[in-house]
Amino acid sequence: SLCSLLLACNVTFAQKQAYKEKNVFGLTVNAGPGSFASALSWTHNHAVGKKQRFNIGYGLRFTNFIGSDLDYTTAPAKYTSGKSSIAALFSENIPANIDTVSFAKSQTYFLNTGIYLSYLLPYFKNRLEVGVNIDAIGFTFGPRQNAVYKNNTVTAKPTPFNLLLISDSDIGSLNSEWYVSFWATPKLAVKVGYQFLFSEYTTDTKIQQLPNLNEANDRFRYKSSMIMLGISYAPFRK
């Protein structure tokens, strides 16, 4: 009947509107010693719990990282600590296995899907939010760069594939944030926080010979800690 059709249309419209309202777009700028980054993101959140304060989300983030005079160190966990997965997180590094490649300039662009968590605090009329997020999987591109390894010039390119595992077991370039946001309006928030970012290069040849191992390494990583400023925009919220 016509009434049933109209009801179905209204339900469909309401569902689409509810989905749109949960979309949040973000822009951040980040700065630290010898490093700068900016990021554009889209997040879709799902509120859970009785009071709907806790949000679990997924999204995409495009990050641009620029560094100058940075030392990239041995990346794979199987060399840095001799462990992998969660064991690497709680294992001490093996100094003899860690070497350095020095970049006068580094520049990488990476697009990753991510995991986003946030909680709306019951203060300032429910306008204060705390959150954490981390990239999970994606890819990186950028120009090849010359670097110095043991007084020799080498060439490296950004590691193309990114994958979140745990600690040094991670592969490629990944971005993460810890932040506090203040929603000045239902649609617009300002946020401040801390960004922890991995930037990784792969040298054209395996330049690092591991001591006591018949293996060589070509992956080197820089771990950047930066102060973050940003805005969030939810254009479809009422």
N, C-alpha and C positions, 0 to 999 in steps of 0.2 A: 504494500500500500504506500501511498504518498507520505503518510506520517512516518512509516518505518524507514523510508528512504531519507527523509529529512533528518530523522534521529541518527541514522548511520552517518550521514554527512557531518552532522554536528559533532559526533563522537570522534570521527576521523580528524576534523579540523582541530578539536581540542587536544588530541594526541600530538598532532604536528606542532601545535603552538607550545605544548608542554615540553616537547623535545627541543624546540628552538630556544626556549627560555634558559635551558641548561648549558648553552654554548657560551664560552668565555674566550675572548681573544686577548693576547697579552703582548707587551713590548717591554724588554728590559735592556739596560746598559750596565756593564760590569767592568770594574777596573781593579787591577792588582799590580804587584811589582813586575814590570816588564811585560805586562799582558793587558789586553782589552778584549771584551767580547760584547756582542749584541745578539739578541734573540727575539724572534717572532714566534708566537705559539697560538694554537687553537686547542681548547680543552672542552670535553663534554663530561659533565658531572652527574652523578647519581646520588641523591641524598638518601641516607639510611638512618635507622633508629627512630625511636618514638617521636623525638622532637625535630628530626630531620636536620640536625646540626652537622653531622659527619658526612663528608662527600668523598666518594670514590670515583675517579675519573680516568679517562684515557684521552690521548691527544697526539698532536704532531708539533714538533718544534724545529725551527730552522735557526741554527747558530752560526755566527761568524766569529772566529777566534783569530786574533792578531797578536803575535809575540815578537819581542826584540831581545837579542842577546840572552837566549834561554838555553839551558843545558837539559837535553832529553836523556833519560836514563833507560837502561834495559827494562823492557816491558813484560815479557811473559813470566807468569807466576812460577812456572816450573824451573826458571832460572833464579828469579829474585829471592824466593824462599824455599824452593825445592818442593813446594806443596801446590795444590790446586783446590778450586772451589772454596768452601767455607774454611778449610784448614789454612789456606793462605792468609786469611784475614787475621788469624791469631798466631801466625808464625813469624819469627824474626827473619830479617833479610840475611842473605849470605853475601857479605861485602865483596868477596873475591869474584862473585858472579856478576857484579853490577858495574857497568861501564857507561861512559858518557859520550854523547854526540852533541856538539855545540852549534846552534843555529843563530846566525846574525839576524835572520828574519824568518818567521814562520807565519803562514796564513792558511787556515783551513775553513771549509764550509761543510756543515753536516746537517742532514735532515734525519730525524729519528722519531719513531713513535715512543710514547712514554707512559709512565704510571703516575697519577696525580692524586694526592690525598690532602684534604683540608678539613678544618673544624671551625665552625662559626661560634665564637665565644659570646656568652650572654652579657656583654658589656657594651656601653655606648649604643644602646638601642639595637643590639645585634649587628653592629657594623664592623666589628673587629674579627678578623679571620687569621688563623695560623695555618701554614701548610708546608708540605714537602713534596717534591717530585723528582723523578729521575728518568733519563732516557733509557730505552730498553733495546731497540734494534733499529738499524737504518744504514745509511751509507754516507761517505765523506768524499769530497773532491777538493781540488785546489792545485796551485802550481807546484811543480818540482822546485826544490830548494837545494842550494849548495850548503854543506855543513862541514865541520872539521872534526875528524876523528884521529887522535894520536898524531897531530900535526899534518895530517893528510886531508885533502879536500875530497869529500864524497858527495854523492847526489842521492836525494831521498824524495819520496812522494808520500802524500797522506795515505795512511792505511785505509783502503776503500770500504771495508765492511765493519760495521759496529755491532757489538753484541754485549749486553749486560750479563755478566756472570756473577762473580763476587770478587771484590778487591782487585789484585793484580791479574786475576784470571780474565778480567774484562778484555775485550778486543776493540781496538779502534778508538774513536773520539766520542765521548759521552758527556752530557751536561746534567747537573742536578742543582736544586735550589732548596734552601730553608728560608722561610719568609714570614712576615707579618703584613697583612693588608688592612687598610681602612676604607670601607665603602662609603665614599662621600655622598653618593646617590645610589639607588638600586642598580644603576647601570655602570657606574664608574668608580674604580678604586685606585688608590696609590699603594705601592708596596715597597718595602725595604727588606733586605736580607743578606744572605751569604750564598755565594755560588761556588761549587766545587766542580771542576771541569778537567777531564782527561783530553789531551791532544796527542795524537800518535802519528809517527812517521815510520815508513818502511824504507830502508836503504836499498839501492839497486842491487847490491850484492850483500851476502852475509859477511859482515866485516868483523864481528866480535867472535873470537874463538873462546869457548868456555873452558876454563881450567878443569883438568881432570875429566873432561867429557869430550867425546868425539863428535861434538856438535858446534854449530855456529849460529849466531843470532843476527837478525836484520830488523827487529822491531824495537823502537825506542819511544818513550812516553814522557810527557811533561804533565805534572799535576798542579793545576792552578787554583789558588784560593783567591776569591775576589769579593769585594763589596758590591751589592746589587741595588739598583733603583729601577722601578718600573711602574707601569700602569696596567690595569685589567679593565676590559670593556665587555659588558654583557648587553648587546644592542637590543635583544628581544625581550628582556625583562620588563615587567610593567612597574 
